[in-house]
Amino acid sequence: MSDNTPTAILVHGAFADGSSWGQVVDRLRAEGVDAIAVSNPLRGLAHDGDYVAAVAGQVDGPVVLVGHSYGGPVITHAGAKAPNVKALVYVASFGIDTGESALGSVESFPPVELGTSLAPQQFPDGEGTDTEFTIRRDAFPSVFAADLPAEFTATAAATQRPIAARALAEPLAVEPAWKTLPSWFAVATEDNAIHPDSQRAAAKRLGATTVEVRGSHAIAVSRPDEVAALVLAAVRAVA
């Protein structure tokens, strides 16, 4: 890779953390690509997008943003704010346009198991409280990572990070970055959190270079070779 090789900034979605990108980071580094797994706040789309844009803007050189699940809307926002972002990679993701939320983008598709598996809880927000969600531990393996061992899913269920309800319901308030930047999309064909047909429609809307990966919502963990290869394709295309 050249000195101008973009840095890959990897953005996790709801119910996960930066460690979910570990195997992808290892593969990117082996190919000479620097990678940063960001801690997505999961508090609100504009808030989270501005945070990721700030991280990207402080990288010396070009950046490729990679978003899993709700991380997709976040990079859609962030890529419009950070001028050094050169490409976007969506992994088992929502694909949204201005005025649309993550939840709104999937309303016309068949329901998935995630919809009946969320556990609401309250957290302090200023002078009051707000709602956030986790996935019920008993449902987590099937919803999120059905193709991974029980030892992994038990730990992942216990360490999942909750997402504020408003983050999933907040409409995108900027021009989406995919309208001006090239995009790549990995569709998870056995996803029980975001319907695969929703992902296919999103990829088509984005005009993304698309691959289909046979795996669960957690394909960055269960299929890291395929996910890393897609990120590498994006990095090399804009290097």
C-alpha positions as CSV (number, residue, x, y, z in Angstrom):
1,M,0.0,0.0,0.0
2,S,1.1,3.6,-0.7
3,D,1.7,6.3,1.9
4,N,-1.7,7.7,0.8
5,T,-3.6,4.5,1.7
6,P,-6.8,5.4,3.5
7,T,-7.3,4.6,7.1
8,A,-10.4,2.4,7.7
9,I,-12.6,3.6,10.5
10,L,-14.9,0.9,11.7
11,V,-18.2,1.8,13.4
12,H,-20.1,-0.8,15.3
13,G,-23.9,-0.7,15.6
14,A,-26.3,-1.4,18.5
15,F,-25.8,-4.2,21.0
16,A,-22.1,-4.4,20.1
17,D,-18.8,-2.6,20.7
18,G,-15.5,-2.0,18.9
19,S,-14.2,-5.5,19.8
20,S,-16.6,-6.9,17.2
21,W,-14.3,-5.7,14.5
22,G,-11.2,-7.4,16.0
23,Q,-10.8,-10.0,13.3
24,V,-11.4,-7.6,10.5
25,V,-8.8,-5.2,12.0
26,D,-6.3,-8.0,12.1
27,R,-6.8,-8.8,8.4
28,L,-6.6,-5.2,7.3
29,R,-3.4,-4.7,9.2
30,A,-1.9,-7.8,7.6
31,E,-2.6,-6.1,4.2
32,G,-0.9,-2.8,5.3
33,V,-4.1,-0.9,6.0
34,D,-4.4,1.0,9.3
35,A,-7.8,0.5,11.0
36,I,-9.5,2.2,14.0
37,A,-12.5,0.6,15.7
38,V,-14.5,3.6,17.1
39,S,-16.6,3.4,20.2
40,N,-20.0,4.5,18.8
41,P,-21.9,6.4,21.6
42,L,-25.3,5.0,20.5
43,R,-27.2,8.0,21.9
44,G,-28.6,9.7,18.8
45,L,-28.0,9.8,15.1
46,A,-26.7,13.3,14.7
47,H,-24.7,13.1,18.0
48,D,-23.1,9.8,17.0
49,G,-22.5,10.9,13.4
50,D,-20.8,14.1,14.6
51,Y,-18.7,12.1,17.0
52,V,-17.5,9.8,14.2
53,A,-16.9,12.7,11.9
54,A,-14.7,14.3,14.5
55,V,-12.7,11.1,14.8
56,A,-12.3,10.9,11.0
57,G,-11.4,14.6,10.7
58,Q,-8.5,14.1,13.1
59,V,-6.9,11.4,11.0
60,D,-3.9,12.5,8.9
61,G,-4.9,11.5,5.4
62,P,-7.9,9.9,3.6
63,V,-10.5,7.7,5.4
64,V,-12.8,4.9,4.5
65,L,-15.8,4.7,6.9
66,V,-17.2,1.2,7.6
67,G,-20.5,0.9,9.4
68,H,-22.3,-2.2,10.7
69,S,-26.0,-2.2,11.3
70,Y,-26.9,1.2,12.9
71,G,-23.3,2.2,12.2
72,G,-24.5,2.5,8.6
73,P,-26.7,5.5,9.3
74,V,-23.9,6.9,11.5
75,I,-21.3,6.8,8.6
76,T,-24.0,8.2,6.3
77,H,-24.1,11.3,8.5
78,A,-20.4,11.4,9.4
79,G,-19.2,11.1,5.8
80,A,-21.1,14.2,4.9
81,K,-19.3,16.1,7.7
82,A,-15.7,15.0,7.4
83,P,-14.0,16.1,4.1
84,N,-11.3,13.5,4.2
85,V,-13.8,10.6,3.9
86,K,-13.4,9.0,0.5
87,A,-15.6,5.9,0.6
88,L,-18.3,4.1,2.6
89,V,-18.7,0.4,3.4
90,Y,-21.9,-0.9,4.8
91,V,-22.0,-4.3,6.6
92,A,-25.5,-5.9,7.3
93,S,-26.7,-2.3,7.5
94,F,-29.6,0.1,7.3
95,G,-29.4,2.5,4.3
96,I,-31.2,5.8,4.8
97,D,-31.8,9.0,3.0
98,T,-32.5,12.5,4.3
99,G,-35.6,12.6,6.5
100,E,-35.5,8.9,7.1
101,S,-34.7,7.0,10.3
102,A,-33.2,3.5,10.7
103,L,-36.5,2.1,11.8
104,G,-38.5,3.9,9.1
105,S,-36.3,2.5,6.4
106,V,-37.4,-1.1,7.1
107,E,-41.1,-0.6,7.8
108,S,-42.1,-2.0,4.3
109,F,-40.2,-5.2,4.7
110,P,-41.2,-8.4,6.5
111,P,-40.7,-8.3,10.3
112,V,-37.6,-9.9,11.8
113,E,-37.0,-11.6,15.1
114,L,-35.3,-8.5,16.6
115,G,-38.6,-6.7,16.7
116,T,-40.0,-9.0,19.4
117,S,-36.7,-9.5,21.3
118,L,-35.9,-6.0,22.5
119,A,-35.8,-5.3,26.3
120,P,-36.4,-1.6,27.2
121,Q,-34.8,0.0,30.2
122,Q,-34.5,3.5,31.5
123,F,-31.5,5.8,31.8
124,P,-31.1,9.3,33.1
125,D,-31.2,12.0,30.5
126,G,-30.7,15.6,31.8
127,E,-33.5,16.2,34.3
128,G,-35.5,13.2,33.3
129,T,-35.2,9.7,31.9
130,D,-35.2,8.2,28.5
131,T,-35.5,4.7,27.0
132,E,-32.8,2.4,25.7
133,F,-32.8,-1.1,24.4
134,T,-30.8,-4.3,24.6
135,I,-31.7,-7.7,23.1
136,R,-33.1,-10.2,25.6
137,R,-30.3,-12.6,26.5
138,D,-32.3,-15.7,25.7
139,A,-33.0,-14.3,22.2
140,F,-29.5,-12.8,21.5
141,P,-28.0,-15.9,19.8
142,S,-30.7,-16.3,17.3
143,V,-31.3,-12.6,16.6
144,F,-27.7,-11.4,16.4
145,A,-25.2,-14.3,15.9
146,A,-26.9,-17.6,15.0
147,D,-23.8,-18.9,13.2
148,L,-21.4,-18.4,16.2
149,P,-20.7,-20.7,19.1
150,A,-22.7,-20.6,22.2
151,E,-19.7,-19.6,24.3
152,F,-19.4,-16.4,22.1
153,T,-23.0,-15.5,22.1
154,A,-23.4,-15.9,25.9
155,T,-20.6,-13.5,26.4
156,A,-21.7,-11.1,23.7
157,A,-25.3,-11.1,25.2
158,A,-23.9,-10.2,28.6
159,T,-21.6,-7.4,27.4
160,Q,-23.9,-5.9,24.7
161,R,-24.2,-2.1,24.7
162,P,-27.7,-0.6,24.8
163,I,-28.9,1.9,22.2
164,A,-31.1,4.9,23.0
165,A,-34.5,4.5,21.4
166,R,-34.2,7.9,19.8
167,A,-31.1,6.9,17.9
168,L,-33.1,4.3,15.9
169,A,-36.0,6.7,15.4
170,E,-34.1,9.9,14.6
171,P,-34.3,11.0,10.9
172,L,-31.1,11.8,9.0
173,A,-30.9,15.6,8.9
174,V,-28.0,16.0,6.3
175,E,-27.5,15.1,2.7
176,P,-26.4,11.4,2.8
177,A,-22.7,10.9,2.1
178,W,-23.5,8.0,-0.3
179,K,-24.9,10.6,-2.8
180,T,-21.4,11.9,-3.4
181,L,-19.1,9.0,-2.3
182,P,-18.6,5.5,-3.7
183,S,-20.2,2.8,-1.5
184,W,-19.8,-0.9,-0.9
185,F,-22.3,-3.2,0.8
186,A,-22.2,-6.6,2.4
187,V,-25.6,-8.2,2.6
188,A,-26.0,-10.8,5.4
189,T,-28.2,-13.4,3.8
190,E,-29.3,-15.1,7.1
191,D,-29.8,-11.9,9.2
192,N,-32.5,-11.9,11.8
193,A,-32.0,-8.3,12.9
194,I,-32.2,-6.5,9.5
195,H,-34.1,-8.3,6.8
196,P,-31.8,-9.3,4.0
197,D,-34.3,-7.9,1.4
198,S,-34.1,-4.6,3.2
199,Q,-30.3,-4.7,2.9
200,R,-30.5,-5.5,-0.8
201,A,-32.9,-2.6,-1.4
202,A,-30.6,-0.3,0.6
203,A,-27.6,-1.4,-1.4
204,K,-29.4,-0.8,-4.7
205,R,-30.6,2.7,-3.5
206,L,-27.0,3.6,-2.6
207,G,-25.7,2.3,-5.9
208,A,-23.2,0.2,-3.9
209,T,-20.9,-2.5,-5.1
210,T,-22.6,-5.4,-3.4
211,V,-21.6,-8.8,-2.1
212,E,-23.8,-11.4,-0.4
213,V,-22.3,-13.1,2.6
214,R,-24.0,-16.2,4.0
215,G,-24.1,-15.4,7.6
216,S,-25.9,-13.9,10.6
217,H,-26.1,-10.2,11.5
218,A,-22.7,-10.6,13.1
219,I,-20.8,-11.3,9.9
220,A,-17.9,-9.2,10.9
221,V,-17.2,-11.9,13.5
222,S,-18.5,-15.0,11.8
223,R,-17.2,-14.1,8.3
224,P,-14.3,-11.8,8.8
225,D,-12.5,-12.8,5.6
226,E,-15.3,-11.7,3.4
227,V,-15.9,-8.5,5.3
228,A,-12.3,-7.5,5.3
229,A,-12.0,-8.3,1.6
230,L,-14.9,-5.8,0.9
231,V,-13.2,-3.1,3.0
232,L,-9.9,-3.7,1.2
233,A,-11.7,-3.4,-2.1
234,A,-13.0,0.0,-1.1
235,V,-9.6,1.1,0.3
236,R,-7.8,0.1,-2.9
237,A,-10.4,1.7,-5.1
238,V,-9.8,5.2,-3.6
239,A,-6.1,4.9,-2.6
